[in-house]
Amino acid sequence: MKTYIFLFLAIVSEIIATTALKASEQFTRFWPSVVVVCGYAIAFYFLSLTLRKMDLGIAYAIWSGVGIVLVTALGAVFYKQKPDLPAVIGIAFIIIGVLIINLLSKNSGH
């Protein structure tokens, strides 16, 4: 269970950092830039803790898959970047893949 808490914290930190990356305007705005750097540092730290108990490929698939889905949702809300139908279909496949990994893979760190 602690492994998934670490992975959750890594995902949340990465989502915050990635969302702030656009607001940093190519690192020309100070506070959003600080959020980006700190967010990614925290994300990689918690991802490294996750790797104590979970296979690298599985952890990265979950981390990046959930991150893609949530960053896309936040981009739609905060930056009015609406995904088109092919993007929505692709994101649905990502969600299905993450669910398959978590529910069926013996390497997911359960």
Residue frames as a rotation matrix with the C-alpha (Angstrom) as fourth column:
MET 1
0.567 0.824 0.000 0.00
0.824 -0.567 0.000 0.00
0.000 0.000 -1.000 0.00
LYS 2
0.376 -0.515 -0.770 2.86
0.186 -0.773 0.607 2.40
-0.908 -0.371 -0.195 0.81
THR 3
-0.627 -0.613 0.481 4.19
0.553 0.084 0.829 1.82
-0.549 0.785 0.286 -2.71
TYR 4
-0.104 0.687 0.719 0.96
0.934 -0.181 0.308 3.13
0.342 0.704 -0.623 -4.20
ILE 5
0.760 0.283 -0.585 1.00
0.521 -0.803 0.288 6.14
-0.388 -0.524 -0.758 -1.87
PHE 6
-0.173 -0.907 -0.383 4.50
0.191 -0.413 0.891 6.99
-0.966 0.081 0.245 -3.11
LEU 7
-0.679 -0.038 0.733 3.36
0.725 0.128 0.677 6.51
-0.119 0.991 -0.059 -6.69
PHE 8
0.421 0.899 0.123 0.30
0.899 -0.432 0.079 8.70
0.124 0.077 -0.989 -6.07
LEU 9
0.581 -0.272 -0.767 2.52
0.259 -0.832 0.491 11.46
-0.771 -0.484 -0.413 -4.65
ALA 10
-0.575 -0.805 0.144 4.87
0.343 -0.078 0.936 11.15
-0.743 0.588 0.320 -7.64
ILE 11
-0.349 0.533 0.771 1.93
0.921 0.047 0.386 11.48
0.170 0.845 -0.507 -10.04
VAL 12
0.700 0.653 -0.289 0.40
0.702 -0.702 0.115 14.47
-0.128 -0.283 -0.950 -8.23
SER 13
0.209 -0.716 -0.666 3.78
0.162 -0.646 0.746 16.25
-0.964 -0.264 -0.019 -8.12
GLU 14
-0.724 -0.484 0.492 4.39
0.514 0.097 0.852 15.57
-0.460 0.870 0.179 -11.80
ILE 15
0.046 0.837 0.545 0.93
0.975 -0.156 0.157 16.84
0.217 0.524 -0.823 -12.74
ILE 16
0.746 0.167 -0.644 1.44
0.427 -0.863 0.271 20.05
-0.510 -0.477 -0.715 -10.77
ALA 17
-0.192 -0.926 -0.326 4.87
0.129 -0.353 0.927 20.56
-0.973 0.136 0.187 -12.35
THR 18
-0.671 -0.058 0.740 3.69
0.715 0.215 0.665 19.87
-0.197 0.975 -0.103 -15.88
THR 19
0.415 0.885 0.212 0.67
0.902 -0.430 0.028 22.12
0.116 0.180 -0.977 -15.53
ALA 20
0.656 -0.244 -0.714 2.90
0.207 -0.852 0.481 24.90
-0.726 -0.463 -0.508 -14.17
LEU 21
-0.342 -0.852 0.396 5.31
0.647 0.092 0.757 24.41
-0.681 0.515 0.520 -17.07
LYS 22
-0.046 0.404 0.913 2.95
0.910 -0.360 0.205 26.24
0.412 0.841 -0.351 -19.43
ALA 23
0.890 0.442 -0.108 2.37
0.439 -0.772 0.460 28.99
0.120 -0.457 -0.882 -16.86
SER 24
0.287 -0.866 -0.409 6.15
0.534 -0.211 0.819 29.45
-0.796 -0.453 0.402 -16.53
GLU 25
0.973 0.147 -0.178 6.21
-0.071 -0.543 -0.837 30.79
-0.220 0.827 -0.518 -20.11
GLN 26
0.634 -0.767 -0.100 9.51
0.311 0.372 -0.875 29.10
0.708 0.524 0.474 -20.98
PHE 27
0.196 -0.509 -0.838 10.87
0.979 0.152 0.137 29.77
0.058 -0.847 0.528 -17.49
THR 28
-0.519 -0.335 0.786 10.44
0.378 -0.915 -0.140 33.53
0.766 0.224 0.602 -17.80
ARG 29
0.349 0.654 0.672 8.02
-0.505 -0.473 0.722 33.75
0.790 -0.591 0.165 -14.86
PHE 30
-0.517 -0.774 0.364 9.67
-0.700 0.137 -0.701 33.12
0.493 -0.618 -0.613 -11.50
TRP 31
-0.324 0.375 0.869 7.04
-0.819 0.349 -0.456 31.43
-0.474 -0.859 0.194 -9.30
PRO 32
0.807 0.581 -0.105 5.61
-0.555 0.687 -0.469 29.07
-0.200 0.437 0.877 -11.90
SER 33
0.307 -0.787 -0.535 9.22
-0.490 0.351 -0.798 28.13
0.816 0.507 -0.278 -12.73
VAL 34
-0.583 -0.461 0.668 9.90
-0.800 0.188 -0.569 27.36
0.137 -0.867 -0.479 -9.06
VAL 35
0.268 0.777 0.569 6.78
-0.751 0.539 -0.382 25.15
-0.603 -0.325 0.728 -8.99
VAL 36
0.785 -0.017 -0.619 8.02
-0.505 0.561 -0.656 23.29
0.358 0.828 0.432 -12.09
VAL 37
-0.165 -0.961 -0.221 11.49
-0.534 0.276 -0.799 22.57
0.829 -0.014 -0.558 -10.70
CYS 38
-0.617 -0.030 0.787 10.28
-0.771 0.223 -0.596 21.63
-0.157 -0.974 -0.160 -7.21
GLY 39
0.432 0.888 0.155 7.38
-0.801 0.458 -0.386 19.60
-0.414 0.043 0.909 -8.58
TYR 40
0.641 -0.252 -0.725 9.59
-0.440 0.653 -0.616 17.49
0.628 0.714 0.308 -10.83
ALA 41
-0.501 -0.851 0.156 12.17
-0.595 0.208 -0.776 17.01
0.628 -0.482 -0.611 -8.06
ILE 42
-0.347 0.472 0.811 9.45
-0.808 0.288 -0.514 15.77
-0.476 -0.833 0.281 -5.70
ALA 43
0.679 0.663 -0.315 7.94
-0.725 0.538 -0.430 13.59
-0.116 0.520 0.846 -8.44
PHE 44
0.284 -0.643 -0.711 11.21
-0.421 0.583 -0.695 11.84
0.862 0.496 -0.105 -9.21
TYR 45
-0.662 -0.485 0.571 11.97
-0.710 0.164 -0.685 11.38
0.239 -0.859 -0.453 -5.53
PHE 46
-0.038 0.729 0.684 8.66
-0.754 0.428 -0.499 9.62
-0.656 -0.534 0.533 -4.88
LEU 47
0.751 0.218 -0.623 8.97
-0.615 0.575 -0.540 7.65
0.240 0.788 0.566 -8.12
SER 48
-0.239 -0.915 -0.326 12.35
-0.569 0.404 -0.716 6.41
0.786 0.014 -0.617 -6.89
LEU 49
-0.622 0.095 0.778 10.74
-0.722 0.315 -0.616 5.26
-0.303 -0.944 -0.127 -3.64
THR 50
0.505 0.862 -0.046 8.07
-0.777 0.431 -0.459 3.48
-0.376 0.267 0.887 -5.65
LEU 51
0.419 -0.390 -0.820 10.76
-0.656 0.494 -0.570 1.53
0.627 0.777 -0.049 -7.49
ARG 52
-0.537 -0.556 0.634 11.80
-0.842 0.400 -0.363 -0.20
-0.051 -0.729 -0.683 -4.26
LYS 53
-0.458 0.470 0.754 8.78
-0.193 0.776 -0.601 -2.50
-0.868 -0.421 -0.264 -4.57
MET 54
0.650 0.754 0.096 7.45
0.000 0.126 -0.992 -2.06
-0.760 0.645 0.082 -8.11
ASP 55
0.007 -0.619 0.785 9.04
0.888 0.365 0.280 -2.93
-0.460 0.695 0.552 -11.43
LEU 56
-0.675 -0.410 -0.614 10.36
0.151 -0.891 0.429 0.06
-0.723 0.197 0.663 -13.36
GLY 57
-0.950 0.281 0.134 8.27
0.120 -0.069 0.990 -0.51
0.287 0.957 0.032 -16.47
ILE 58
-0.141 0.943 -0.303 5.05
0.893 0.253 0.372 -0.99
0.428 -0.218 -0.877 -14.51
ALA 59
-0.024 0.089 -0.996 5.64
0.751 -0.656 -0.077 2.07
-0.660 -0.750 -0.051 -12.31
TYR 60
-0.825 -0.354 -0.441 6.52
0.010 -0.788 0.615 4.23
-0.565 0.503 0.654 -15.30
ALA 61
-0.761 0.612 0.215 3.51
0.414 0.204 0.887 3.03
0.499 0.764 -0.409 -17.29
ILE 62
0.146 0.832 -0.535 1.16
0.983 -0.062 0.171 3.93
0.109 -0.551 -0.827 -14.44
TRP 63
-0.184 -0.319 -0.930 2.94
0.555 -0.815 0.170 7.21
-0.812 -0.484 0.327 -13.68
SER 64
-0.939 -0.246 -0.239 2.99
-0.044 -0.605 0.795 8.41
-0.340 0.757 0.557 -17.26
GLY 65
-0.647 0.748 0.147 -0.44
0.563 0.339 0.753 7.04
0.513 0.571 -0.641 -18.18
VAL 66
0.224 0.724 -0.653 -2.26
0.968 -0.244 0.061 8.62
-0.116 -0.645 -0.755 -15.26
GLY 67
-0.360 -0.453 -0.815 -0.22
0.375 -0.871 0.318 11.77
-0.854 -0.191 0.484 -15.74
ILE 68
-0.976 0.013 0.218 -1.22
0.208 -0.254 0.945 12.03
0.068 0.967 0.245 -19.42
VAL 69
-0.213 0.977 0.008 -4.90
0.817 0.174 0.549 11.63
0.535 0.124 -0.836 -18.60
LEU 70
0.349 0.390 -0.852 -4.92
0.873 -0.467 0.143 14.15
-0.342 -0.794 -0.503 -15.75
VAL 71
-0.577 -0.582 -0.574 -2.71
0.286 -0.801 0.526 16.74
-0.766 0.139 0.628 -17.46
THR 72
-0.835 0.360 0.416 -5.00
0.410 -0.096 0.907 16.58
0.366 0.928 -0.067 -20.49
ALA 73
0.175 0.946 -0.274 -7.99
0.915 -0.054 0.400 17.19
0.364 -0.321 -0.875 -18.21
LEU 74
0.176 -0.176 -0.968 -6.25
0.665 -0.704 0.249 20.08
-0.726 -0.688 -0.007 -16.46
GLY 75
-0.868 -0.495 0.019 -5.17
0.318 -0.528 0.787 21.54
-0.380 0.690 0.616 -19.80
ALA 76
-0.425 0.806 0.412 -8.81
0.668 -0.028 0.744 21.53
0.611 0.591 -0.526 -20.87
VAL 77
0.470 0.651 -0.596 -9.91
0.881 -0.306 0.360 23.25
0.052 -0.695 -0.718 -17.66
PHE 78
0.299 -0.420 -0.857 -7.14
0.492 -0.701 0.516 25.81
-0.818 -0.576 -0.003 -17.13
TYR 79
-0.612 -0.665 -0.428 -5.85
-0.063 -0.499 0.864 26.45
-0.788 0.556 0.264 -20.64
LYS 80
0.339 0.877 -0.341 -9.00
-0.520 -0.128 -0.845 25.71
-0.784 0.464 0.412 -22.69
GLN 81
-0.558 -0.580 -0.594 -7.12
-0.828 0.343 0.443 23.04
-0.053 0.739 -0.672 -24.67
LYS 82
0.362 0.821 0.442 -9.93
-0.700 0.553 -0.452 20.69
-0.616 -0.145 0.775 -25.69
PRO 83
-0.700 -0.607 0.376 -8.77
-0.232 0.691 0.685 17.31
-0.676 0.392 -0.624 -27.04
ASP 84
-0.214 0.610 -0.763 -10.34
-0.969 -0.032 0.246 16.17
0.126 0.792 0.598 -30.32
LEU 85
0.740 0.666 0.098 -12.01
-0.673 0.735 0.082 12.78
-0.017 -0.126 0.992 -30.81
PRO 86
0.521 -0.594 -0.613 -8.84
0.044 0.736 -0.676 10.84
0.852 0.325 0.409 -31.75
ALA 87
-0.522 -0.717 0.462 -7.11
-0.420 -0.256 -0.871 12.25
0.742 -0.649 -0.168 -28.63
VAL 88
0.022 0.624 0.781 -10.06
-0.998 0.065 -0.023 11.22
-0.065 -0.779 0.624 -26.45
ILE 89
0.883 0.270 -0.383 -10.00
-0.343 0.929 -0.137 7.71
0.319 0.253 0.913 -27.95
GLY 90
0.076 -0.948 -0.310 -6.25
0.021 0.313 -0.950 7.46
0.997 0.066 0.043 -27.36
ILE 91
-0.537 -0.220 0.814 -6.66
-0.734 -0.354 -0.580 8.62
0.415 -0.909 0.029 -23.77
ALA 92
0.542 0.780 0.313 -9.38
-0.840 0.508 0.190 6.00
-0.011 -0.366 0.930 -23.28
PHE 93
0.693 -0.376 -0.615 -6.88
0.029 0.867 -0.498 3.35
0.720 0.327 0.612 -24.41
ILE 94
-0.420 -0.857 0.298 -4.33
-0.269 -0.197 -0.943 4.71
0.867 -0.476 -0.148 -21.93
ILE 95
-0.134 0.468 0.873 -6.90
-0.990 -0.102 -0.097 4.41
0.044 -0.878 0.477 -19.12
ILE 96
0.865 0.454 -0.216 -7.70
-0.464 0.886 0.004 0.84
0.193 0.097 0.976 -20.19
GLY 97
0.277 -0.851 -0.446 -3.98
0.052 0.476 -0.878 0.01
0.959 0.220 0.176 -20.24
VAL 98
-0.561 -0.458 0.690 -3.40
-0.608 -0.337 -0.719 1.40
0.561 -0.823 -0.090 -16.74
LEU 99
0.290 0.751 0.594 -6.41
-0.952 0.292 0.096 -0.56
-0.101 -0.593 0.799 -15.44
ILE 100
0.825 -0.032 -0.564 -5.15
-0.182 0.930 -0.319 -3.79
0.535 0.366 0.762 -17.03
ILE 101
-0.209 -0.976 -0.062 -1.72
-0.105 0.085 -0.991 -3.29
0.972 -0.201 -0.120 -15.46
ASN 102
-0.539 -0.012 0.842 -3.17
-0.796 -0.318 -0.515 -2.59
0.274 -0.948 0.162 -12.01
LEU 103
0.355 0.823 0.444 -5.80
-0.909 0.415 -0.042 -5.31
-0.218 -0.389 0.895 -12.02
LEU 104
0.973 0.180 -0.141 -4.05
-0.221 0.903 -0.367 -8.13
0.061 0.389 0.919 -13.86
SER 105
0.314 -0.930 -0.190 -0.28
-0.287 0.098 -0.953 -7.74
0.905 0.354 -0.236 -13.75
LYS 106
0.802 -0.128 -0.583 1.58
0.545 0.555 0.628 -9.70
0.243 -0.822 0.515 -11.10
ASN 107
-0.219 -0.975 0.024 4.44
0.921 -0.215 -0.324 -7.19
0.321 -0.049 0.946 -11.38
SER 108
0.148 0.362 0.920 2.44
0.245 -0.915 0.321 -4.15
0.958 0.178 -0.224 -10.29
GLY 109
-0.739 -0.608 0.289 3.56
-0.114 -0.310 -0.944 -4.31
0.664 -0.731 0.160 -6.66
HIS 110
0.319 0.934 0.157 0.35
-0.431 -0.005 0.902 -5.54
0.844 -0.356 0.401 -5.04
